[in-house]
């Protein structure tokens, strides 16, 4: 059972700090840089992480073009798997269902026709499908077998200043990039028999652009070019453009454990110097809300559910080669790895029924030889509501650059505490 006390110390002969992981922005982030040699890039985004069978999936399509590009007409091709999506609405022979389920942003509508007034369709020619398949990567063919072609047909009477300038000007890349809304939103229906847990992926494929004749294509100009031309496949950035979701209810989020703070402790040998051994103390936090939801029986004798069993840290010497999966396996006892050290404690601080809970680790450097950068992750082992052993980990590993930043840390310490030195 975990004991309530006012402080906690773990001894690991290692050390630590923080890794900051990038976040994903919708569409293209403000600092997006198109790949060298590319003129037009795309992104797709699904409206949910989880769907039920039969749900309608809304796909946002984003476009980015270099500012020296002016677009004329073109076709976008979305790729799906027909075992997951209903592709029976063809868009041809008077069937306008698939067209009516596509909306375009103001920039599109100022220059190109509404999708409902164009020949949006699922490509059904076996010759064309065979050519796409032959040009796709193996990974793309493993995900997709059906392709929705969406034309961008020029509206000569559109509101954009260049709409009527058929031979001399097009839609500038800068205007496309300035619109924060998706270029288009496409609604497709999942099949009613999609099994729970299935991953649903929507994307674009390289094959639809590089095949002959190209189905994913645009015409237009680069600034300074005398006449309109077709952009070549190598100028489109469609490789890896996809988004995925899962069919079924999301798994319960579970409790969260996070790093709270980290503190360095040196021993002064003069007002401006320190001894070689030093300590990094890391404190982790469990919110009171998570405590009440998942750990309420922690202080109950012989509790069999909702109770913390022990808390700890997995530490890895260095910053290169760390694996979160391996760290978790070491903590859960399903793997051993000499590069990872594990230490447990059964002490935790929770000062009141409404306070957050904290536990700590003291990570010690004993000499110059043992000083190193360290990657680490906190872990809580607990019994869940079903009396099953479960684990909660940091969302991301933390990194302590204690070797790389040693001189800086020492200077900061002596600047703060050097005046307290007593010989």
Secondary structure as GFF3:
##gff-version 3
##sequence-region A 1 423
A	DSSP	beta_strand	3	4	.	.	.	ID=ss1
A	DSSP	beta_strand	11	12	.	.	.	ID=ss2
A	DSSP	beta_strand	40	46	.	.	.	ID=ss3
A	DSSP	beta_strand	50	51	.	.	.	ID=ss4
A	DSSP	beta_strand	56	65	.	.	.	ID=ss5
A	DSSP	beta_strand	69	80	.	.	.	ID=ss6
A	DSSP	alpha_helix	97	100	.	.	.	ID=ss7
A	DSSP	beta_strand	102	104	.	.	.	ID=ss8
A	DSSP	alpha_helix	106	111	.	.	.	ID=ss9
A	DSSP	three_ten_helix	115	117	.	.	.	ID=ss10
A	DSSP	beta_strand	121	122	.	.	.	ID=ss11
A	DSSP	alpha_helix	126	135	.	.	.	ID=ss12
A	DSSP	alpha_helix	138	143	.	.	.	ID=ss13
A	DSSP	beta_strand	146	152	.	.	.	ID=ss14
A	DSSP	beta_strand	171	172	.	.	.	ID=ss15
A	DSSP	alpha_helix	173	178	.	.	.	ID=ss16
A	DSSP	beta_strand	184	189	.	.	.	ID=ss17
A	DSSP	beta_strand	199	203	.	.	.	ID=ss18
A	DSSP	alpha_helix	207	210	.	.	.	ID=ss19
A	DSSP	beta_strand	217	222	.	.	.	ID=ss20
A	DSSP	beta_strand	229	230	.	.	.	ID=ss21
A	DSSP	three_ten_helix	233	235	.	.	.	ID=ss22
A	DSSP	beta_strand	236	237	.	.	.	ID=ss23
A	DSSP	beta_strand	242	247	.	.	.	ID=ss24
A	DSSP	beta_strand	258	270	.	.	.	ID=ss25
A	DSSP	beta_strand	273	286	.	.	.	ID=ss26
A	DSSP	alpha_helix	288	294	.	.	.	ID=ss27
A	DSSP	beta_strand	307	317	.	.	.	ID=ss28
A	DSSP	alpha_helix	324	331	.	.	.	ID=ss29
A	DSSP	beta_strand	340	345	.	.	.	ID=ss30
A	DSSP	beta_strand	347	348	.	.	.	ID=ss31
A	DSSP	beta_strand	357	365	.	.	.	ID=ss32
A	DSSP	beta_strand	374	383	.	.	.	ID=ss33
A	DSSP	beta_strand	389	393	.	.	.	ID=ss34
A	DSSP	beta_strand	398	400	.	.	.	ID=ss35
A	DSSP	alpha_helix	406	417	.	.	.	ID=ss36
A	DSSP	three_ten_helix	418	420	.	.	.	ID=ss37
###
